[in-house]
Amino acid sequence: MNESSKRIIGLTGGIATGKSTVSHYLATVCHIRVLDADTYAREAVKKNSPILQTIKERYGSDICWQNGELNRKKLGNLIFNNSREKQWLESQIHPYVRQRFQEEIKQFQGDLIVLDIPLLFESQLTHLVTEIWVVYCSYEQQLQRLMNRNHLSEEEAIARIKSQLPIEEKVKKADIILDNSSTVEKLYQQIDQVMKNK
């Protein structure tokens, strides 16, 4: 099957808006193949990888734990409040993630696949997909969920939300909007409805 006849859903949203819940439902209940950008991003900086080596050269070897693994919290604190460093880090990781997606799409034999990409717009990967789904909730809910989930202070959570494109901007560019401001059951119902109509 050639790439142009594949239906490729780009699933995105803001941090803590419920994207992982949707992605998990599509994979386990709808039995759709889901490729996850976060998995590839973790792969990019795994122990002894060339990208992790470059990161260590920039920030020093104490950016890693004693076992050689990346200290994500430490790196997060460095980049979330510094757009220049964030940009530099993304310029290391995004090309690797893009390449992994392209390889997997090429090899995929089915006609429907989901790319779970939190930074779909920010990392300019929209050209990989045929439609865009955005998972949405209110800013207040997003902030509260993020603080609870990641055990962050309000200030830390706001910095992480602000490091992404505003959710309203993402919603404007969406083909499908999934509203996750109510219950998880309501969210699942919306997914079922969309899948039925397509």
C-alpha positions as protocol buffer text, in pm:
chain_id: "A"
residue {
  index: 1
  type: MET
  ca { x: 0 y: 0 z: 0 }
}
residue {
  index: 2
  type: ASN
  ca { x: 148 y: 335 z: -92 }
}
residue {
  index: 3
  type: GLU
  ca { x: 175 y: 612 z: 160 }
}
residue {
  index: 4
  type: SER
  ca { x: -75 y: 843 z: -8 }
}
residue {
  index: 5
  type: SER
  ca { x: -362 y: 595 z: 45 }
}
residue {
  index: 6
  type: LYS
  ca { x: -294 y: 558 z: 417 }
}
residue {
  index: 7
  type: ARG
  ca { x: -507 y: 745 z: 667 }
}
residue {
  index: 8
  type: ILE
  ca { x: -263 y: 895 z: 917 }
}
residue {
  index: 9
  type: ILE
  ca { x: -414 y: 1063 z: 1223 }
}
residue {
  index: 10
  type: GLY
  ca { x: -195 y: 1316 z: 1403 }
}
residue {
  index: 11
  type: LEU
  ca { x: -310 y: 1307 z: 1765 }
}
residue {
  index: 12
  type: THR
  ca { x: -209 y: 1604 z: 1976 }
}
residue {
  index: 13
  type: GLY
  ca { x: -324 y: 1838 z: 2253 }
}
residue {
  index: 14
  type: GLY
  ca { x: -175 y: 2038 z: 2536 }
}
residue {
  index: 15
  type: ILE
  ca { x: 25 y: 1886 z: 2819 }
}
residue {
  index: 16
  type: ALA
  ca { x: -217 y: 1707 z: 3059 }
}
residue {
  index: 17
  type: THR
  ca { x: -527 y: 1760 z: 2840 }
}
residue {
  index: 18
  type: GLY
  ca { x: -582 y: 1383 z: 2808 }
}
residue {
  index: 19
  type: LYS
  ca { x: -402 y: 1290 z: 2489 }
}
residue {
  index: 20
  type: SER
  ca { x: -252 y: 972 z: 2640 }
}
residue {
  index: 21
  type: THR
  ca { x: -599 y: 859 z: 2747 }
}
residue {
  index: 22
  type: VAL
  ca { x: -721 y: 894 z: 2387 }
}
residue {
  index: 23
  type: SER
  ca { x: -411 y: 726 z: 2246 }
}
residue {
  index: 24
  type: HIS
  ca { x: -448 y: 431 z: 2488 }
}
residue {
  index: 25
  type: TYR
  ca { x: -816 y: 391 z: 2396 }
}
residue {
  index: 26
  type: LEU
  ca { x: -742 y: 395 z: 2022 }
}
residue {
  index: 27
  type: ALA
  ca { x: -471 y: 131 z: 2069 }
}
residue {
  index: 28
  type: THR
  ca { x: -646 y: -104 z: 2314 }
}
residue {
  index: 29
  type: VAL
  ca { x: -1018 y: -67 z: 2237 }
}
residue {
  index: 30
  type: CYS
  ca { x: -1018 y: 37 z: 1870 }
}
residue {
  index: 31
  type: HIS
  ca { x: -710 y: -180 z: 1795 }
}
residue {
  index: 32
  type: ILE
  ca { x: -539 y: 88 z: 1588 }
}
residue {
  index: 33
  type: ARG
  ca { x: -161 y: 100 z: 1556 }
}
residue {
  index: 34
  type: VAL
  ca { x: -33 y: 400 z: 1755 }
}
residue {
  index: 35
  type: LEU
  ca { x: 320 y: 538 z: 1715 }
}
residue {
  index: 36
  type: ASP
  ca { x: 433 y: 750 z: 2008 }
}
residue {
  index: 37
  type: ALA
  ca { x: 665 y: 1051 z: 1969 }
}
residue {
  index: 38
  type: ASP
  ca { x: 758 y: 1037 z: 2340 }
}
residue {
  index: 39
  type: THR
  ca { x: 886 y: 680 z: 2299 }
}
residue {
  index: 40
  type: TYR
  ca { x: 1112 y: 789 z: 2014 }
}
residue {
  index: 41
  type: ALA
  ca { x: 1226 y: 1098 z: 2206 }
}
residue {
  index: 42
  type: ARG
  ca { x: 1326 y: 875 z: 2499 }
}
residue {
  index: 43
  type: GLU
  ca { x: 1501 y: 641 z: 2255 }
}
residue {
  index: 44
  type: ALA
  ca { x: 1694 y: 940 z: 2115 }
}
residue {
  index: 45
  type: VAL
  ca { x: 1852 y: 1018 z: 2453 }
}
residue {
  index: 46
  type: LYS
  ca { x: 1898 y: 664 z: 2584 }
}
residue {
  index: 47
  type: LYS
  ca { x: 2218 y: 571 z: 2766 }
}
residue {
  index: 48
  type: ASN
  ca { x: 2529 y: 594 z: 2543 }
}
residue {
  index: 49
  type: SER
  ca { x: 2335 y: 738 z: 2247 }
}
residue {
  index: 50
  type: PRO
  ca { x: 2511 y: 1000 z: 2029 }
}
residue {
  index: 51
  type: ILE
  ca { x: 2242 y: 1257 z: 2117 }
}
residue {
  index: 52
  type: LEU
  ca { x: 2290 y: 1204 z: 2491 }
}
residue {
  index: 53
  type: GLN
  ca { x: 2663 y: 1245 z: 2438 }
}
residue {
  index: 54
  type: THR
  ca { x: 2597 y: 1585 z: 2271 }
}
residue {
  index: 55
  type: ILE
  ca { x: 2371 y: 1688 z: 2562 }
}
residue {
  index: 56
  type: LYS
  ca { x: 2644 y: 1595 z: 2812 }
}
residue {
  index: 57
  type: GLU
  ca { x: 2897 y: 1801 z: 2617 }
}
residue {
  index: 58
  type: ARG
  ca { x: 2669 y: 2104 z: 2645 }
}
residue {
  index: 59
  type: TYR
  ca { x: 2553 y: 2071 z: 3006 }
}
residue {
  index: 60
  type: GLY
  ca { x: 2824 y: 1862 z: 3171 }
}
residue {
  index: 61
  type: SER
  ca { x: 2817 y: 1498 z: 3277 }
}
residue {
  index: 62
  type: ASP
  ca { x: 2613 y: 1572 z: 3592 }
}
residue {
  index: 63
  type: ILE
  ca { x: 2309 y: 1608 z: 3363 }
}
residue {
  index: 64
  type: CYS
  ca { x: 2310 y: 1225 z: 3392 }
}
residue {
  index: 65
  type: TRP
  ca { x: 2255 y: 998 z: 3690 }
}
residue {
  index: 66
  type: GLN
  ca { x: 2551 y: 790 z: 3811 }
}
residue {
  index: 67
  type: ASN
  ca { x: 2428 y: 494 z: 3603 }
}
residue {
  index: 68
  type: GLY
  ca { x: 2465 y: 700 z: 3283 }
}
residue {
  index: 69
  type: GLU
  ca { x: 2091 y: 759 z: 3229 }
}
residue {
  index: 70
  type: LEU
  ca { x: 1967 y: 1111 z: 3159 }
}
residue {
  index: 71
  type: ASN
  ca { x: 1836 y: 1302 z: 3461 }
}
residue {
  index: 72
  type: ARG
  ca { x: 1513 y: 1424 z: 3298 }
}
residue {
  index: 73
  type: LYS
  ca { x: 1401 y: 1644 z: 3585 }
}
residue {
  index: 74
  type: LYS
  ca { x: 1731 y: 1829 z: 3588 }
}
residue {
  index: 75
  type: LEU
  ca { x: 1721 y: 1878 z: 3210 }
}
residue {
  index: 76
  type: GLY
  ca { x: 1355 y: 1983 z: 3232 }
}
residue {
  index: 77
  type: ASN
  ca { x: 1437 y: 2251 z: 3485 }
}
residue {
  index: 78
  type: LEU
  ca { x: 1714 y: 2381 z: 3259 }
}
residue {
  index: 79
  type: ILE
  ca { x: 1504 y: 2411 z: 2945 }
}
residue {
  index: 80
  type: PHE
  ca { x: 1152 y: 2498 z: 3057 }
}
residue {
  index: 81
  type: ASN
  ca { x: 1255 y: 2845 z: 3165 }
}
residue {
  index: 82
  type: ASN
  ca { x: 1499 y: 2903 z: 2881 }
}
residue {
  index: 83
  type: SER
  ca { x: 1359 y: 2912 z: 2528 }
}
residue {
  index: 84
  type: ARG
  ca { x: 1704 y: 2920 z: 2366 }
}
residue {
  index: 85
  type: GLU
  ca { x: 1812 y: 2600 z: 2541 }
}
residue {
  index: 86
  type: LYS
  ca { x: 1476 y: 2438 z: 2472 }
}
residue {
  index: 87
  type: GLN
  ca { x: 1516 y: 2518 z: 2104 }
}
residue {
  index: 88
  type: TRP
  ca { x: 1867 y: 2374 z: 2102 }
}
residue {
  index: 89
  type: LEU
  ca { x: 1753 y: 2051 z: 2267 }
}
residue {
  index: 90
  type: GLU
  ca { x: 1461 y: 2011 z: 2027 }
}
residue {
  index: 91
  type: SER
  ca { x: 1696 y: 2063 z: 1731 }
}
residue {
  index: 92
  type: GLN
  ca { x: 1885 y: 1755 z: 1856 }
}
residue {
  index: 93
  type: ILE
  ca { x: 1583 y: 1533 z: 1921 }
}
residue {
  index: 94
  type: HIS
  ca { x: 1319 y: 1627 z: 1660 }
}
residue {
  index: 95
  type: PRO
  ca { x: 1512 y: 1508 z: 1351 }
}
residue {
  index: 96
  type: TYR
  ca { x: 1557 y: 1165 z: 1514 }
}
residue {
  index: 97
  type: VAL
  ca { x: 1185 y: 1145 z: 1602 }
}
residue {
  index: 98
  type: ARG
  ca { x: 1085 y: 1252 z: 1250 }
}
residue {
  index: 99
  type: GLN
  ca { x: 1307 y: 986 z: 1097 }
}
residue {
  index: 100
  type: ARG
  ca { x: 1161 y: 711 z: 1321 }
}
residue {
  index: 101
  type: PHE
  ca { x: 806 y: 810 z: 1223 }
}
residue {
  index: 102
  type: GLN
  ca { x: 895 y: 806 z: 854 }
}
residue {
  index: 103
  type: GLU
  ca { x: 1052 y: 461 z: 882 }
}
residue {
  index: 104
  type: GLU
  ca { x: 751 y: 316 z: 1067 }
}
residue {
  index: 105
  type: ILE
  ca { x: 493 y: 470 z: 831 }
}
residue {
  index: 106
  type: LYS
  ca { x: 681 y: 328 z: 533 }
}
residue {
  index: 107
  type: GLN
  ca { x: 686 y: -22 z: 681 }
}
residue {
  index: 108
  type: PHE
  ca { x: 324 y: -15 z: 802 }
}
residue {
  index: 109
  type: GLN
  ca { x: 99 y: -235 z: 588 }
}
residue {
  index: 110
  type: GLY
  ca { x: -243 y: -125 z: 716 }
}
residue {
  index: 111
  type: ASP
  ca { x: -455 y: 170 z: 601 }
}
residue {
  index: 112
  type: LEU
  ca { x: -504 y: 353 z: 935 }
}
residue {
  index: 113
  type: ILE
  ca { x: -234 y: 458 z: 1179 }
}
residue {
  index: 114
  type: VAL
  ca { x: -215 y: 714 z: 1463 }
}
residue {
  index: 115
  type: LEU
  ca { x: 87 y: 931 z: 1535 }
}
residue {
  index: 116
  type: ASP
  ca { x: 73 y: 1045 z: 1898 }
}
residue {
  index: 117
  type: ILE
  ca { x: 272 y: 1372 z: 1885 }
}
residue {
  index: 118
  type: PRO
  ca { x: 242 y: 1621 z: 2175 }
}
residue {
  index: 119
  type: LEU
  ca { x: 440 y: 1881 z: 1977 }
}
residue {
  index: 120
  type: LEU
  ca { x: 282 y: 1814 z: 1636 }
}
residue {
  index: 121
  type: PHE
  ca { x: 271 y: 2184 z: 1546 }
}
residue {
  index: 122
  type: GLU
  ca { x: 574 y: 2299 z: 1741 }
}
residue {
  index: 123
  type: SER
  ca { x: 802 y: 2038 z: 1581 }
}
residue {
  index: 124
  type: GLN
  ca { x: 648 y: 2098 z: 1236 }
}
residue {
  index: 125
  type: LEU
  ca { x: 544 y: 1739 z: 1173 }
}
residue {
  index: 126
  type: THR
  ca { x: 197 y: 1812 z: 1031 }
}
residue {
  index: 127
  type: HIS
  ca { x: 319 y: 1710 z: 683 }
}
residue {
  index: 128
  type: LEU
  ca { x: 337 y: 1348 z: 807 }
}
residue {
  index: 129
  type: VAL
  ca { x: -38 y: 1324 z: 875 }
}
residue {
  index: 130
  type: THR
  ca { x: -360 y: 1331 z: 672 }
}
residue {
  index: 131
  type: GLU
  ca { x: -579 y: 1465 z: 955 }
}
residue {
  index: 132
  type: ILE
  ca { x: -531 y: 1629 z: 1295 }
}
residue {
  index: 133
  type: TRP
  ca { x: -712 y: 1541 z: 1619 }
}
residue {
  index: 134
  type: VAL
  ca { x: -673 y: 1776 z: 1915 }
}
residue {
  index: 135
  type: VAL
  ca { x: -763 y: 1677 z: 2273 }
}
residue {
  index: 136
  type: TYR
  ca { x: -886 y: 1983 z: 2457 }
}
residue {
  index: 137
  type: CYS
  ca { x: -982 y: 2091 z: 2810 }
}
residue {
  index: 138
  type: SER
  ca { x: -997 y: 2427 z: 2986 }
}
residue {
  index: 139
  type: TYR
  ca { x: -677 y: 2597 z: 3102 }
}
residue {
  index: 140
  type: GLU
  ca { x: -783 y: 2565 z: 3467 }
}
residue {
  index: 141
  type: GLN
  ca { x: -836 y: 2189 z: 3429 }
}
residue {
  index: 142
  type: GLN
  ca { x: -510 y: 2151 z: 3241 }
}
residue {
  index: 143
  type: LEU
  ca { x: -317 y: 2335 z: 3513 }
}
residue {
  index: 144
  type: GLN
  ca { x: -477 y: 2135 z: 3795 }
}
residue {
  index: 145
  type: ARG
  ca { x: -427 y: 1800 z: 3620 }
}
residue {
  index: 146
  type: LEU
  ca { x: -64 y: 1878 z: 3544 }
}
residue {
  index: 147
  type: MET
  ca { x: 11 y: 1986 z: 3903 }
}
residue {
  index: 148
  type: ASN
  ca { x: -153 y: 1669 z: 4039 }
}
residue {
  index: 149
  type: ARG
  ca { x: -3 y: 1431 z: 3783 }
}
residue {
  index: 150
  type: ASN
  ca { x: 357 y: 1558 z: 3790 }
}
residue {
  index: 151
  type: HIS
  ca { x: 359 y: 1686 z: 4151 }
}
residue {
  index: 152
  type: LEU
  ca { x: 451 y: 2035 z: 4032 }
}
residue {
  index: 153
  type: SER
  ca { x: 403 y: 2375 z: 4189 }
}
residue {
  index: 154
  type: GLU
  ca { x: 166 y: 2611 z: 4010 }
}
residue {
  index: 155
  type: GLU
  ca { x: 466 y: 2808 z: 3882 }
}
residue {
  index: 156
  type: GLU
  ca { x: 637 y: 2496 z: 3739 }
}
residue {
  index: 157
  type: ALA
  ca { x: 314 y: 2377 z: 3576 }
}
residue {
  index: 158
  type: ILE
  ca { x: 250 y: 2718 z: 3415 }
}
residue {
  index: 159
  type: ALA
  ca { x: 605 y: 2720 z: 3272 }
}
residue {
  index: 160
  type: ARG
  ca { x: 544 y: 2379 z: 3109 }
}
residue {
  index: 161
  type: ILE
  ca { x: 208 y: 2484 z: 2964 }
}
residue {
  index: 162
  type: LYS
  ca { x: 357 y: 2809 z: 2831 }
}
residue {
  index: 163
  type: SER
  ca { x: 640 y: 2620 z: 2662 }
}
residue {
  index: 164
  type: GLN
  ca { x: 383 y: 2478 z: 2417 }
}
residue {
  index: 165
  type: LEU
  ca { x: 166 y: 2645 z: 2156 }
}
residue {
  index: 166
  type: PRO
  ca { x: -157 y: 2761 z: 2328 }
}
residue {
  index: 167
  type: ILE
  ca { x: -428 y: 2493 z: 2312 }
}
residue {
  index: 168
  type: GLU
  ca { x: -668 y: 2743 z: 2147 }
}
residue {
  index: 169
  type: GLU
  ca { x: -423 y: 2773 z: 1855 }
}
residue {
  index: 170
  type: LYS
  ca { x: -411 y: 2395 z: 1820 }
}
residue {
  index: 171
  type: VAL
  ca { x: -791 y: 2372 z: 1828 }
}
residue {
  index: 172
  type: LYS
  ca { x: -812 y: 2620 z: 1536 }
}
residue {
  index: 173
  type: LYS
  ca { x: -595 y: 2390 z: 1325 }
}
residue {
  index: 174
  type: ALA
  ca { x: -777 y: 2068 z: 1415 }
}
residue {
  index: 175
  type: ASP
  ca { x: -991 y: 1850 z: 1189 }
}
residue {
  index: 176
  type: ILE
  ca { x: -1140 y: 1677 z: 1494 }
}
residue {
  index: 177
  type: ILE
  ca { x: -1167 y: 1828 z: 1846 }
}
residue {
  index: 178
  type: LEU
  ca { x: -1210 y: 1589 z: 2139 }
}
residue {
  index: 179
  type: ASP
  ca { x: -1339 y: 1777 z: 2444 }
}
residue {
  index: 180
  type: ASN
  ca { x: -1197 y: 1627 z: 2763 }
}
residue {
  index: 181
  type: SER
  ca { x: -1345 y: 1874 z: 3009 }
}
residue {
  index: 182
  type: SER
  ca { x: -1604 y: 1625 z: 3137 }
}
residue {
  index: 183
  type: THR
  ca { x: -1575 y: 1254 z: 3229 }
}
residue {
  index: 184
  type: VAL
  ca { x: -1352 y: 995 z: 3067 }
}
residue {
  index: 185
  type: GLU
  ca { x: -1669 y: 809 z: 2954 }
}
residue {
  index: 186
  type: LYS
  ca { x: -1779 y: 1120 z: 2762 }
}
residue {
  index: 187
  type: LEU
  ca { x: -1436 y: 1134 z: 2601 }
}
residue {
  index: 188
  type: TYR
  ca { x: -1462 y: 768 z: 2492 }
}
residue {
  index: 189
  type: GLN
  ca { x: -1809 y: 833 z: 2348 }
}
residue {
  index: 190
  type: GLN
  ca { x: -1667 y: 1112 z: 2132 }
}
residue {
  index: 191
  type: ILE
  ca { x: -1392 y: 883 z: 2001 }
}
residue {
  index: 192
  type: ASP
  ca { x: -1648 y: 609 z: 1921 }
}
residue {
  index: 193
  type: GLN
  ca { x: -1861 y: 865 z: 1738 }
}
residue {
  index: 194
  type: VAL
  ca { x: -1568 y: 991 z: 1530 }
}
residue {
  index: 195
  type: MET
  ca { x: -1458 y: 638 z: 1442 }
}
residue {
  index: 196
  type: LYS
  ca { x: -1815 y: 549 z: 1340 }
}
residue {
  index: 197
  type: ASN
  ca { x: -1847 y: 853 z: 1113 }
}
residue {
  index: 198
  type: LYS
  ca { x: -1518 y: 802 z: 933 }
}
